[in-house]
Amino acid sequence: MTKLQELWLTEAIRLREEHAGPLQDQEANRLARAAGGELSTRIRHRARWLAERDGLVLALRHWLQGARLALVVLAVLAVVSGAGLGFAALGDGQTPVNVFWALGSLLGLNLVLLIGWALGLAFAGGQDAVLGRLWLWLSEKLARDAKAIQLAPALLLLLQRKRLNRWVLGALVNGVWLVAMVSALVIVLMLMATRRYGFVWETTLLGSETFVALTRALGTVPALLGFNVPTVEMIRASGDGALNLDSARQAWATWLVGVVLVYGVLPRLGLALLCLWRWRRGRADLALDLNLPGYAQLRERLMPSSERLGINDAAPAQLHQVQSPAGTVQSTGALLVAIELDERPWPPKLPDSVKNAGVLDSRESRHKLLEQLSRFPPARLAIACDPRRSPDRGSLALIAELARSASATRVWLLQAPPGEALDAERLGDWHSALQQLQLPFADCAPMSWLENGHD
């Protein structure tokens, strides 16, 4: 996952929490604290974990797929529109082509929208580009994922802080118009190569010298690139009718192609490359705004003052053994922990290599153990449960969280006390729940496995 995608998901999580309230993030916060780093790094780590848990990472993939498909749709529309402009400009060849009507058909709308985009870029930041809004709308619709609804607003908010949205949308708008103009130019070349066209200009109000000056002025830059420009005599003669000379047809055709290339294709190409360059240059500077309320309130949870001062909460006696270097818990150690036992003798007799983490019967004990496991994950973990209790969601979530902190985990379903029988239906619920968690379980003590790694 790229840095941009991480920031994007983080912003989406912030928007989601602002609208729907805080998420259940205890495990995410614990893992972010264990990962270390600056506050922004921890916030991104937390957001990525939450996004993976809640399916937002998959929604982002769907959104990106939809965005690519939307680009393909816009490109196809641009090709078809450009081809339509080319056919409309030259016609079927049965009548002479009015060169300035053809030029207006090929360049008029493009130049008007280009000027409008430039003014919007200068005064409004370019965020109101119609094509840009259409692309975002299509991306969301084609993603077909309800969870992707907050991704587009999150992306825009993230980019607006560095004013990069103007360059992203600018690259899109100019790129689409570049495709349209290239399509129109290709159609014009194909038609000129397969049909015989005559070229004229007509006027009622203006004199011939006006068209001579305009034609020569428009052809100045194309002439520098090697395109022919009609002579003054050709321009004047074309006002009375299409010249039946191959040299005149070729001169007008070359002039028209050169003008479309210089004033239609090249400006869009240059602006698209400029927008891409500005986007790539500014993308590296993207960062979270830690002053936003959604991020500021995470500071104490992800970088508590006790941690920043280098002070750790004192662990209970049992947990001190877990983080002891002599126990080698981090690499090859084994740990036994119990969850909410009702007046049972505990712990059982343990081999010297197996450490006892006690009984988790309060929120504080759970959090402390999880903090320890995030720093010193055991190679083997056995979780003892009392099957006389129902396997509620809280207990199963704790078992899953503990299991994620160890290389291998087994669940020990304790036998009933003497003179008492286990409820078969409740025991079946435990079996079913643990199978869904894909955790091995047994009703006998896994001491051999804890000590040696095998039964």
C-alpha positions as CSV (number, residue, x, y, z in Angstrom):
1,M,0.0,0.0,0.0
2,T,1.4,3.4,-1.0
3,K,1.7,6.4,1.4
4,L,-1.1,8.2,-0.5
5,Q,-3.4,5.2,0.1
6,E,-2.6,5.1,3.8
7,L,-3.3,8.8,4.2
8,W,-6.4,8.4,2.2
9,L,-7.7,5.6,4.4
10,T,-6.8,7.5,7.5
11,E,-8.8,10.5,6.3
12,A,-11.7,8.2,5.5
13,I,-11.6,6.7,9.0
14,R,-11.6,10.2,10.5
15,L,-14.7,11.2,8.4
16,R,-16.4,7.9,9.4
17,E,-15.8,8.5,13.1
18,E,-17.0,12.1,12.8
19,H,-20.3,11.1,11.3
20,A,-21.0,7.7,13.0
21,G,-19.1,8.1,16.3
22,P,-15.9,6.5,17.6
23,L,-15.1,3.0,16.5
24,Q,-14.1,0.1,18.7
25,D,-10.4,0.6,18.5
26,Q,-8.8,-0.8,21.6
27,E,-6.8,-3.4,19.7
28,A,-5.9,-1.0,16.9
29,N,-4.6,1.5,19.5
30,R,-2.6,-1.1,21.3
31,L,-1.0,-2.3,18.0
32,A,-0.3,1.3,17.0
33,R,1.4,2.0,20.3
34,A,3.5,-1.2,19.9
35,A,4.5,-0.2,16.4
36,G,6.0,3.0,17.8
37,G,7.0,6.1,15.7
38,E,5.6,9.6,15.6
39,L,2.0,10.4,16.2
40,S,1.1,10.6,12.5
41,T,2.7,7.2,11.9
42,R,0.7,5.7,14.8
43,I,-2.5,7.3,13.5
44,R,-1.9,5.8,10.1
45,H,-1.1,2.4,11.6
46,R,-4.3,2.5,13.6
47,A,-6.4,3.6,10.6
48,R,-5.0,0.9,8.4
49,W,-5.8,-1.8,11.0
50,L,-9.4,-0.5,11.3
51,A,-9.8,-0.2,7.6
52,E,-8.7,-3.8,7.1
53,R,-11.0,-5.0,9.9
54,D,-14.0,-3.1,8.6
55,G,-13.5,-3.8,4.9
56,L,-12.5,-0.3,3.9
57,V,-9.3,-1.6,2.3
58,L,-11.3,-3.8,0.0
59,A,-13.6,-0.9,-0.7
60,L,-10.6,1.2,-1.7
61,R,-9.6,-1.5,-4.2
62,H,-13.1,-1.5,-5.6
63,W,-13.0,2.3,-5.8
64,L,-9.7,2.3,-7.7
65,Q,-11.1,-0.3,-10.1
66,G,-14.1,1.9,-10.6
67,A,-11.9,4.9,-11.1
68,R,-9.9,3.1,-13.8
69,L,-13.1,1.9,-15.5
70,A,-14.5,5.5,-15.4
71,L,-11.3,6.7,-17.1
72,V,-11.8,4.2,-19.8
73,V,-15.4,5.3,-20.2
74,L,-14.4,9.0,-20.5
75,A,-11.6,8.1,-22.9
76,V,-14.1,6.2,-25.2
77,L,-16.5,9.2,-25.0
78,A,-13.6,11.5,-25.9
79,V,-12.6,9.4,-28.9
80,V,-16.2,9.2,-30.2
81,S,-16.7,13.0,-29.6
82,G,-13.4,13.9,-31.3
83,A,-14.3,11.7,-34.3
84,G,-17.7,13.4,-34.5
85,L,-16.0,16.8,-34.6
86,G,-13.7,15.6,-37.4
87,F,-16.6,14.4,-39.5
88,A,-18.7,17.5,-38.8
89,A,-15.8,19.8,-39.8
90,L,-15.1,18.3,-43.2
91,G,-18.4,16.7,-44.3
92,D,-18.8,14.2,-47.1
93,G,-16.7,16.0,-49.7
94,Q,-19.6,16.8,-51.9
95,T,-19.5,20.5,-51.2
96,P,-16.5,22.8,-50.5
97,V,-15.3,23.1,-46.9
98,N,-15.6,26.5,-45.4
99,V,-12.2,26.6,-43.7
100,F,-13.2,28.9,-40.8
101,W,-16.4,27.0,-40.1
102,A,-14.3,23.8,-40.0
103,L,-11.8,25.5,-37.7
104,G,-14.5,26.7,-35.4
105,S,-16.0,23.2,-35.3
106,L,-12.6,21.6,-34.4
107,L,-11.3,24.2,-32.0
108,G,-14.2,26.4,-30.8
109,L,-15.6,24.4,-27.9
110,N,-12.1,23.2,-26.9
111,L,-10.7,26.7,-26.7
112,V,-13.7,28.1,-24.8
113,L,-13.5,25.3,-22.2
114,L,-9.7,25.7,-22.0
115,I,-10.1,29.3,-21.2
116,G,-12.8,28.5,-18.7
117,W,-10.6,25.9,-17.0
118,A,-7.7,28.3,-16.8
119,L,-9.8,31.0,-15.2
120,G,-11.2,28.4,-12.8
121,L,-7.7,27.3,-11.9
122,A,-6.6,30.9,-11.3
123,F,-9.6,32.0,-9.3
124,A,-11.4,28.9,-8.0
125,G,-8.7,26.3,-7.6
126,G,-10.0,24.2,-10.5
127,Q,-12.2,22.0,-8.2
128,D,-15.4,22.8,-10.1
129,A,-14.3,21.0,-13.3
130,V,-17.3,19.3,-14.7
131,L,-15.3,16.4,-16.1
132,G,-13.6,16.0,-12.7
133,R,-16.9,15.7,-10.9
134,L,-18.2,13.3,-13.5
135,W,-15.2,11.1,-13.0
136,L,-15.6,11.0,-9.3
137,W,-19.3,10.2,-9.6
138,L,-18.6,7.5,-12.1
139,S,-15.8,6.0,-9.9
140,E,-18.2,5.8,-7.0
141,K,-21.0,4.2,-9.1
142,L,-18.7,1.7,-10.8
143,A,-17.1,0.7,-7.5
144,R,-20.4,-0.9,-6.4
145,D,-19.4,-0.9,-2.8
146,A,-21.5,0.9,-0.1
147,K,-18.4,1.3,2.1
148,A,-16.7,3.4,-0.7
149,I,-19.1,6.3,-0.2
150,Q,-16.6,8.2,2.1
151,L,-13.5,7.6,0.0
152,A,-14.1,10.4,-2.6
153,P,-14.8,13.1,0.0
154,A,-11.8,11.9,2.0
155,L,-9.5,12.1,-1.1
156,L,-10.7,15.6,-1.9
157,L,-10.2,16.8,1.6
158,L,-6.7,15.3,1.7
159,L,-5.7,16.9,-1.6
160,Q,-7.2,20.3,-0.8
161,R,-4.8,20.9,2.1
162,K,-1.9,21.1,-0.4
163,R,-4.1,22.4,-3.2
164,L,-3.3,19.3,-5.2
165,N,-6.9,18.6,-6.3
166,R,-6.6,21.3,-9.0
167,W,-3.7,19.4,-10.5
168,V,-5.3,16.0,-10.4
169,L,-8.5,17.3,-12.0
170,G,-6.4,19.4,-14.4
171,A,-4.5,16.3,-15.6
172,L,-7.8,14.5,-16.0
173,V,-9.6,17.3,-17.9
174,N,-6.7,18.1,-20.2
175,G,-6.0,14.5,-20.8
176,V,-9.5,13.8,-21.9
177,W,-9.5,16.8,-24.2
178,L,-6.1,15.7,-25.5
179,V,-7.6,12.4,-26.5
180,A,-10.6,14.1,-28.1
181,M,-8.4,16.5,-30.1
182,V,-6.1,13.7,-31.2
183,S,-9.1,11.6,-32.3
184,A,-10.5,14.6,-34.3
185,L,-7.1,15.2,-35.9
186,V,-6.7,11.5,-36.9
187,I,-10.2,11.5,-38.5
188,V,-9.4,14.7,-40.4
189,L,-6.2,13.2,-41.7
190,M,-8.0,10.0,-42.7
191,L,-10.8,11.9,-44.5
192,M,-8.3,14.2,-46.3
193,A,-6.3,11.1,-47.4
194,T,-9.3,9.3,-48.9
195,R,-11.4,12.2,-50.2
196,R,-10.9,15.2,-52.4
197,Y,-11.9,18.4,-50.6
198,G,-12.0,22.0,-51.8
199,F,-11.6,24.9,-49.4
200,V,-13.3,28.3,-49.5
201,W,-14.1,31.2,-47.1
202,E,-17.2,33.3,-47.3
203,T,-18.2,36.7,-45.9
204,T,-20.8,39.4,-46.3
205,L,-19.5,42.0,-43.9
206,L,-15.7,41.6,-43.8
207,G,-13.3,42.3,-46.6
208,S,-10.8,39.8,-48.2
209,E,-7.9,41.4,-46.5
210,T,-9.3,40.5,-43.1
211,F,-9.2,36.8,-44.0
212,V,-5.8,37.1,-45.6
213,A,-4.4,38.6,-42.4
214,L,-6.2,36.1,-40.1
215,T,-5.1,33.1,-42.2
216,R,-1.5,34.2,-42.3
217,A,-1.5,35.0,-38.5
218,L,-2.9,31.6,-37.6
219,G,-0.4,29.9,-39.8
220,T,2.7,31.7,-38.3
221,V,3.4,29.1,-35.6
222,P,2.5,26.0,-37.7
223,A,4.8,27.4,-40.4
224,L,7.7,27.3,-37.9
225,L,7.0,23.5,-37.5
226,G,7.1,22.9,-41.3
227,F,3.4,23.2,-42.2
228,N,2.5,25.0,-45.4
229,V,0.5,28.2,-45.4
230,P,-1.6,29.3,-48.4
231,T,-0.2,32.2,-50.3
232,V,-2.0,35.6,-50.4
233,E,-3.2,34.8,-54.0
234,M,-4.6,31.5,-52.9
235,I,-6.4,33.0,-50.0
236,R,-8.0,35.8,-52.1
237,A,-8.9,33.3,-54.9
238,S,-10.6,31.0,-52.4
239,G,-13.1,33.7,-51.5
240,D,-14.7,33.3,-55.0
241,G,-14.8,29.5,-54.9
242,A,-12.8,26.4,-54.3
243,L,-9.6,26.4,-56.4
244,N,-9.4,23.3,-58.7
245,L,-5.6,23.1,-58.0
246,D,-3.9,20.3,-56.1
247,S,-1.4,22.7,-54.7
248,A,-4.2,24.9,-53.3
249,R,-6.0,21.9,-51.8
250,Q,-2.8,20.7,-50.2
251,A,-1.9,24.1,-48.9
252,W,-5.3,24.6,-47.2
253,A,-5.3,21.0,-45.9
254,T,-1.8,21.3,-44.4
255,W,-2.7,24.7,-42.9
256,L,-5.9,23.3,-41.3
257,V,-4.0,20.3,-39.8
258,G,-1.2,22.6,-38.5
259,V,-3.6,25.0,-36.9
260,V,-5.5,22.1,-35.1
261,L,-2.2,20.6,-34.0
262,V,-0.7,23.8,-32.7
263,Y,-3.8,25.4,-31.1
264,G,-5.7,22.3,-30.2
265,V,-3.5,19.3,-29.4
266,L,-0.2,20.8,-28.2
267,P,-1.8,23.2,-25.5
268,R,-3.7,20.3,-24.0
269,L,-0.6,18.1,-24.1
270,G,1.5,20.7,-22.4
271,L,-1.1,21.4,-19.7
272,A,-1.7,17.7,-19.0
273,L,2.1,17.2,-18.6
274,L,2.3,20.3,-16.4
275,C,-0.5,19.1,-14.1
276,L,1.0,15.6,-13.8
277,W,4.4,17.2,-12.9
278,R,2.8,19.4,-10.2
279,W,0.8,16.5,-8.9
280,R,3.8,14.2,-8.6
281,R,5.9,16.9,-7.0
282,G,3.3,17.8,-4.4
283,R,2.3,14.2,-3.6
284,A,5.4,13.7,-1.6
285,D,4.5,16.5,0.7
286,L,1.1,15.1,1.7
287,A,0.6,14.7,5.4
288,L,-2.1,14.5,8.0
289,D,-3.4,17.7,9.7
290,L,-2.8,16.7,13.3
291,N,-4.6,19.8,14.6
292,L,-8.0,18.4,13.4
293,P,-10.2,17.4,16.3
294,G,-10.4,13.8,15.0
295,Y,-6.7,13.4,15.2
296,A,-5.9,15.6,18.3
297,Q,-8.1,13.4,20.5
298,L,-6.0,10.3,19.5
299,R,-2.8,11.8,20.9
300,E,-3.3,10.6,24.5
301,R,-4.5,7.2,23.4
302,L,-1.7,6.5,20.9
303,M,1.1,8.5,22.7
304,P,0.2,8.5,26.4
305,S,2.2,10.9,28.5
306,S,3.6,7.9,30.6
307,E,5.0,6.5,27.4
308,R,6.5,9.7,26.1
309,L,8.2,10.1,29.5
310,G,9.6,6.6,29.2
311,I,7.6,5.3,32.2
312,N,5.7,2.0,31.9
313,D,2.9,0.8,34.1
314,A,4.1,-1.9,36.6
315,A,3.1,-5.3,35.5
316,P,1.7,-8.0,37.8
317,A,4.0,-10.7,39.1
318,Q,2.8,-13.3,36.6
319,L,3.3,-10.9,33.7
320,H,6.7,-10.0,34.8
321,Q,7.8,-13.5,33.9
322,V,6.4,-13.1,30.4
323,Q,8.8,-10.3,29.6
324,S,11.8,-11.8,31.3
325,P,14.7,-12.4,28.9
326,A,15.4,-15.7,30.7
327,G,12.1,-17.1,29.6
328,T,12.8,-16.5,25.9
329,V,9.1,-15.9,25.5
330,Q,9.5,-13.7,22.4
331,S,11.1,-16.4,20.3
332,T,10.5,-19.9,21.7
333,G,8.6,-19.4,25.0
334,A,5.2,-20.7,26.0
335,L,2.4,-19.1,27.9
336,L,-0.8,-20.2,29.7
337,V,-3.6,-17.9,30.4
338,A,-7.2,-18.4,31.7
339,I,-10.3,-16.4,31.0
340,E,-12.9,-15.8,33.7
341,L,-12.7,-18.9,35.9
342,D,-15.3,-19.4,38.6
343,E,-13.5,-20.5,41.8
344,R,-11.3,-23.1,40.3
345,P,-7.8,-23.9,41.6
346,W,-5.4,-22.1,39.4
347,P,-2.8,-22.4,37.9
348,P,-2.2,-26.1,37.4
349,K,1.3,-27.6,37.8
350,L,3.4,-26.1,34.9
351,P,6.7,-27.1,33.4
352,D,9.5,-24.7,34.1
353,S,9.5,-23.5,30.5
354,V,5.8,-22.6,30.5
355,K,4.8,-19.2,32.0
356,N,1.6,-18.4,33.7
357,A,-0.3,-15.2,32.8
358,G,-2.9,-15.7,35.4
359,V,-6.7,-15.3,35.0
360,L,-8.1,-12.5,32.9
361,D,-11.2,-11.3,34.9
362,S,-11.2,-7.6,34.3
363,R,-10.6,-5.0,31.6
364,E,-7.4,-3.8,33.2
365,S,-5.9,-7.3,33.3
366,R,-6.8,-7.9,29.7
367,H,-5.3,-4.6,28.5
368,K,-2.1,-5.2,30.5
369,L,-1.6,-8.7,29.1
370,L,-2.3,-7.5,25.5
371,E,0.2,-4.7,26.0
372,Q,2.8,-7.3,27.1
373,L,2.1,-9.7,24.3
374,S,2.4,-6.9,21.7
375,R,6.0,-6.4,22.9
376,F,6.9,-10.0,23.7
377,P,4.7,-12.4,21.6
378,P,5.0,-16.0,22.7
379,A,5.7,-18.8,20.3
380,R,2.9,-21.0,21.9
381,L,-0.1,-19.8,23.8
382,A,-2.7,-21.9,25.6
383,I,-6.0,-20.3,26.6
384,A,-8.0,-22.0,29.2
385,C,-11.8,-21.4,29.2
386,D,-14.7,-22.6,31.3
387,P,-17.2,-24.2,29.0
388,R,-19.9,-23.8,31.7
389,R,-20.1,-20.2,30.5
390,S,-21.7,-19.3,27.2
391,P,-19.2,-18.3,24.4
392,D,-20.3,-14.7,24.2
393,R,-18.9,-12.3,21.6
394,G,-16.7,-10.5,24.1
395,S,-15.0,-13.7,25.2
396,L,-14.5,-14.9,21.6
397,A,-13.2,-11.5,20.5
398,L,-10.7,-11.6,23.4
399,I,-9.6,-15.2,22.4
400,A,-9.1,-14.0,18.8
401,E,-7.1,-11.0,19.9
402,L,-4.9,-13.1,22.1
403,A,-4.4,-15.6,19.3
404,R,-3.2,-12.9,17.0
405,S,-0.5,-12.1,19.4
406,A,1.1,-15.6,19.4
407,S,2.7,-17.8,16.7
408,A,0.5,-20.7,17.6
409,T,-2.6,-21.0,19.9
410,R,-4.7,-23.7,21.4
411,V,-7.8,-23.4,23.5
412,W,-8.2,-25.6,26.6
413,L,-11.9,-26.3,27.4
414,L,-11.7,-27.2,31.1
415,Q,-13.5,-30.2,32.5
416,A,-16.4,-29.7,34.9
417,P,-15.7,-30.0,38.6
418,P,-16.3,-33.4,40.3
419,G,-20.0,-34.2,40.6
420,E,-21.0,-31.6,37.9
421,A,-21.7,-32.3,34.2
422,L,-21.2,-29.9,31.3
423,D,-24.1,-28.8,29.3
424,A,-23.9,-30.6,25.9
425,E,-25.6,-27.8,23.9
426,R,-23.4,-25.1,25.4
427,L,-20.3,-27.2,24.8
428,G,-21.4,-27.6,21.2
429,D,-21.6,-23.8,20.9
430,W,-18.0,-23.5,22.1
431,H,-16.9,-26.1,19.5
432,S,-18.8,-24.3,16.7
433,A,-17.4,-20.9,17.7
434,L,-13.8,-22.1,18.0
435,Q,-14.1,-23.8,14.6
436,Q,-15.2,-20.5,13.1
437,L,-12.1,-18.9,14.6
438,Q,-10.1,-21.7,13.2
439,L,-8.5,-22.4,16.5
440,P,-7.6,-25.9,17.7
441,F,-9.2,-26.9,21.0
442,A,-9.2,-29.9,23.4
443,D,-10.6,-30.8,26.8
444,C,-7.2,-31.9,28.2
445,A,-4.3,-29.9,29.3
446,P,-1.9,-29.1,26.4
447,M,1.2,-29.2,28.6
448,S,3.2,-31.4,26.3
449,W,2.5,-29.1,23.4
450,L,3.3,-26.0,25.5
451,E,6.6,-27.5,26.7
452,N,7.9,-29.2,23.5
453,G,5.9,-27.8,20.6
454,H,4.2,-31.1,19.9
455,D,1.9,-33.6,21.5
